[in-house]
Amino acid sequence: MRTLRALGSAGAAILLTATGASAAPAATTTPPATATATAPVPTAPSPPPAPKPQITDAQIAKAVARLDRTVEDMMRRTGVPGASVAVVHDDKVIHLKGYGVRRVGDPGAVDPDTVFQIASLSKPVSSTVVAGALTAPDEWDRRTDLPGFSLKDPWVTGHVTTADLFSHRSGLPDHAGDLLEDLGYDRSYILDHLRLEPLTPFRASYAYTNFGFTAAAEAVARAKGTTWQKLSQDTLFKPAGMTRTSTEFSAFVNAPDRAATHVENPDGTWSPRYVRDPDAQAPAGGVSSTARDMSRWLRLQLAGGTLDGQRIVPADTLARTHVPAIVSQPPSGPSARTGFYGLGWNVSYDDAGRLRLSHSGAFELGANTNVTMLPLERLGIIVLTNGTPVGLADAVALDFFDFAEHGKVSTDWLELAGALYAQINDAGRSPTDYARPPAGAAPAGDSGAYTGTYDNPYYGPLTVTADDKGALTLALGPKPLRFPLTHYDGDVFSFETAGENAVGRTGVTFADGTVRVEYLDATGLGTFTER
């Protein structure tokens, strides 16, 4: 049962208004002594009318008619090699098409059955799986019970639920555990070590965490006596006819019609230089699928859990995923709207009061995806691309809805989305330019002063070695990744980070038998102590 406390202050205000409790009583005069006093019965103010569909079939047809030109123009502007797009309206797929090539240098064209890694678009897919595995909405509020998973505060560990972790309100820091994945640690190690992460206020703070999400999904599968892949297959993929969809990386790499992941080179060309294996965080980012399969999932979403006349996911457990669970974007000004996160979904409301659901997926190593839908209009779009995030997937969706609603495009969505992704990438970079040592930099000490093994309870051992010329190399991770160190100033060095969460050059500071690695230290866990 949902309580007033669970609804929060906004829910309290709605409840008071709906019951008339906030209204002042009507003024009355004292009745004559011989009269029977009858107090007027207060009436509750009428709620505002429910929003109504506003986008006509003709408007949608015009928006679809210009999609080819929009996608091709944005691909030309960015250089992204391939994309696949599906549009659903009134339970029909009204656009389904591939664009460009699966892999630069090969002639294979993208088609509606080309398999893409969908990155964090996996989250609303996974919330659909969990909704299908539950029998009542309140089961989302069951405690997450998974061996090897705990949080720093034992009370929070004992109370954190599936809904808390699916809405990123557990108190875990932003992207907790992702750097461990970059270093090569497996899921069990990562989930076990989340207990060392500092926590912000439980259910009162939002921070996007792939491995908190993953822990909750794995706990649901374990409670059902199965694996996450089998639960996904049996609950959603098979009954929905999503024949080319999987949560396992092996299925993606073995798919013959597969879109390779691409990154942009300094000269503006694109190359398939990296392979991203997201198995450790499969529920949060490990799904691979096609535009055709995702169009079936989108039809199911817009139809409240049914597909082709069959009930696949309970309507009430699915509807719970679309309800705001935490504020994710506080309004930036008096006229700005608040953004929320539901259970695997970004949730917002437009000027007409219509619910808008969306989610993007982004692998810096070469994938960008987007789903956006207006349930009231029974309209949604899926955009899959095989290039590092430069705004293309998001911009296609934003452009499509802008034109469908207004008959014109109000802004250059590609320029806006691209700038936002660039801003996100720059935010993680060090304020120090390690490529330019300061004038008069102090010399480094003897290499022997730095070599050795240093321990860290979160990141494991760090080893520094020197070659016969004194050049230093730092090693991290279970199958050590090796990073040549470049001297910067005195006992400060740097190395070029690698992996999905690379942030350019980061600092390495030696002091009193310790090593602090700058980019690992965002939550105070990046200092290693010499053995």
C-alpha positions, 0 to 999 in steps of 0.5 A: 500500500502506498503511504502519504510519506512515500508520496512525499511533499508533492503527493501531500499537496495533491492529496490535500487539494483533492480532499479539500483539506487546504480550503478555508471553511465558508463564512457563516452567520450565527443562526437565530436561536429558533432556527436549525443550524445547518453548516454548509457542506464544503465541496472539493475543488474539481481537479484539472481536466486530464490532458488529451491527445493533441498530435493528429495522424496527419502531423505524425505522417509528416514527421515520419515523411521527413525522418529519412532526410533528418537521419541522413543529414545528421549522419553526414554532419557527425560522421556516425557510420550507421543507425536504425530507427523505428516509430510506433503509433497506435500499436503499429510500426509506421517506420522501420529502417536502417541507415549507413553501414555496420562497420566502416570499411565493410560494405554490409548495410544496416537493416532493421534486423542489425543487432546493436549494443543498446547500452543504458537503454537496457534499463527500461528493458530490464525494468520491463522484465522485472515488471513481468516477473512480479505479481503486484506493484508493491513487490517493487518495494521488497528488500534487495537480498543478494549474497555478496551485496551490501552498502556502507550503512547496515540499516540501508542494506536492510531496507534498500528495495528493488525500486530504490536501486532501479530509481538510483535513490539508494545513496550510492555515488554517481556511477559507483563501481564503473571504474572497477569494471574498467580495471577488469574486475568482475560483477561479484567483486564489484558488488561486494566492494560497493559496501566501501562507497560513501552514501548520501541520504537514502531515498532523498538523493539521486545518483545514477548507478549501474551496479546498484541497478544490476544488484537489484535485477540479479536479486530478482532473478535469484529469488525466481531461482534462475539467471538474469538472462533466462529470466529476461528470455522467459519473461519478455524476449520470447513471449514478445517475439524479440528473437534477436535480443539478449543480455549476453555479450556473446550473443552480440559478438556472434551475431552475423548481422552486427553493428560494430562500435565506432569512435571518432578519430582526431581527423574526423573519421570513424574507426571500430577500434574498441570492443565493449563487453558489458556483461558485468552490468548486464541488466543496466547496460548489457542488452543487445537488440535490433530496431525491429525487436525494440519496436515490439517492446515499444508497442508493448510499453505503449499498450500497457503490457499487451502485444498482439492481443496477448497479456505479457506484462501485468499492467499495474506492475508495468505502470509502476515503472512510469511513476516518478520515484525521485527528482533527478533534475531540479528545476533551474529556474521558476519557469523550468520543469522538474525532471524525475527518474522512475524505475528504469525511465526518465519521467517528465511532464510537458506543458500540456500535462502529458507524461513523457518517458525517455532513456538514452544509452551511451558507450564512449567506446562506440554506441548511442541509443534513445527511446522516447515516447508519449503514452497519451499519444500512443507514439514512440521512437527508437534510435540505435547508432553504432558511434560514440555519443555525439548527440545523434540518437537523442537529436533524431528523437527530439527533432521527430517529436518537435516536428510532430507536435509543432509542424516545425523544428524549433532548434538545432537539436543535434548541436544542442545534444552534441554540446551536452555530451561534450560538456559531460565528457569535459566534466570528468577531466582533470583541471590540471594539464599534465601534458604541460609541466610547470616552468621550473618543475622540480625533478623526480626522485630516484625511481627506487623511491616510487617502485613497489606494491601499494594496497587499497581495499577498494581498487586492490593492489597497485604496482609500480615498476621501473625499467633499466632506464628508470622509466616507471609503469603503474599496474592496476586491476586483476589482470593488470592493466599497465600505464606508463607514467610521465613525470609532471612535477616533483613526486607527481606523475601522470598517465593516460586513462583507458576504458569506457570511463577514460578522462584523459590524463590523470595525476599520480602523487607519491607521498609518505609511502602512499600513492593517490590516483586522481581519477580514482579518488572522486569519493575518497577511495583513490589512495593506496598504501605501500606494503 
